[in-house]
Amino acid sequence: MPDWRALVAIAILGLVSFALRAGGFLSVGAVPDDHLMARFLRLAPGNLFVAFVAAGCVEGGWPTVLGSAAALATMVATKKEWAALGAGFAIGALATVIRF
């Protein structure tokens, strides 16, 4: 039988998460479309992605940097996500094996 305190904690966490999402949705809805904040929020997902990739590259070393560069170059050249992922993984794995 589940512990009631764990269920209460899960329910509270769910309510807080919903309240944060709803509050963010409502507050962004109040921002005018021509406002600087609206432009910033449209750029935020890309900025977050770059931050995660940069942190991963620092942690992974040269194989990760080379794999990311290969994926970026392949994406620019082919505009195909799967080709970019394949090239990135292949170059990263090759750089790891060679111990570049």
JOGI-V119062 format. One record per residue. PSI is psi in whole degrees, 0 to 359 (none if undefined). Layout:
# JOGI-V119062
psi->PSI
psi->PSI
This chain:
# JOGI-V119062
psi->132
psi->149
psi->128
psi->331
psi->324
psi->319
psi->321
psi->318
psi->319
psi->318
psi->318
psi->317
psi->320
psi->317
psi->318
psi->317
psi->315
psi->318
psi->320
psi->317
psi->316
psi->318
psi->319
psi->318
psi->314
psi->321
psi->324
psi->329
psi->338
psi->350
psi->129
psi->149
psi->333
psi->9
psi->152
psi->322
psi->323
psi->319
psi->319
psi->316
psi->330
psi->332
psi->345
psi->315
psi->320
psi->320
psi->319
psi->320
psi->315
psi->321
psi->318
psi->319
psi->317
psi->317
psi->320
psi->322
psi->320
psi->318
psi->322
psi->343
psi->199
psi->320
psi->322
psi->320
psi->315
psi->319
psi->319
psi->319
psi->319
psi->319
psi->317
psi->314
psi->319
psi->322
psi->319
psi->320
psi->319
psi->340
psi->27
psi->121
psi->317
psi->325
psi->319
psi->316
psi->316
psi->314
psi->318
psi->313
psi->319
psi->313
psi->321
psi->316
psi->318
psi->317
psi->328
psi->318
psi->318
psi->340
psi->51
psi->none
